Amino acid sequence: MPMSKSRFVVLAALGLVGVAVTLSRPVAAGPSASSPDAPRYAAGGRLILPADYREWVFLSSSIDMSYSATPVHQFDNVFAPRAAYRAFLKTGVWPDKTVLILENRGAASKGSITKSGQFQNGEVIGLEAHVKDAQRFKGGWGFFAFEGGKPGEMFPYTAACYACHQAHAAADTTFVQFYPTLLPVATRQGTLNPAYVAAEAQR
Ligand code: HEC
């Protein structure tokens, strides 16, 4: 049966609405300033602890990794917001307004049924953030530490955080050499830090 003209007009209009809806759907970009995972600051430029970082993408857990002479006995858990993680998978760099969280938890070896090995004993003993915010920070990134869930103070640019991350982190001043799902991405995308590549070549 031939389509009536009015029916055609209705179908064509529905089609256009469909195209408009498809076009306005956001592409997988990173967090924008208005996204719930974007950094939020309190007075004095202190960073507000993202309340739900434990629901973010888990990048890695390392144990007893210490960069000072003092030995530590703890796990380092690293988290990234889902949108930022997806953007990294596409580009090998973090989008602006990314907050990365490093959470330290105590390690224990005696408990429940375990006979050997280490597990996380529940307590958070350290909480730090690495934030990409091009407008706000010299070099694009700022470091923070939280205590008691209160907004975290920014570390001055002279703090060791900046120098170590810039010199040794594998991509975009972040330690993706220790984040097993991201190192292959940065390698493939060609976003590895040349200093990291050179140091690895010497090993
Ligand atoms: C001597 C090197 C070194 C210094 C100094 C350092 N870090 Fe890191 N940082 C690392 C390594 C290695 C990791 C990898 C994750 C881990 O610890 O397992 C890391 C990871 C992180 C992460 C997770 C996101 C990312 O960038 O990879 C945060 C947040 C972080 N550090 C904060 C800090 C803060 C805050 C300071 C300064 C008080 C600091 N770091 C100083 C080596 C360093």
Boltz pocket constraint, residues with backbone or C-beta under 6 A from the ligand:
constraints:
  - pocket:
      binder: B
      contacts: [[A, 61], [A, 62], [A, 65], [A, 67], [A, 76], [A, 78], [A, 100], [A, 101], [A, 102], [A, 128], [A, 129], [A, 130], [A, 143], [A, 144], [A, 145], [A, 155], [A, 159], [A, 160], [A, 161], [A, 162], [A, 164], [A, 165], [A, 173], [A, 174], [A, 175], [A, 176], [A, 178]]
      max_distance: 6.0
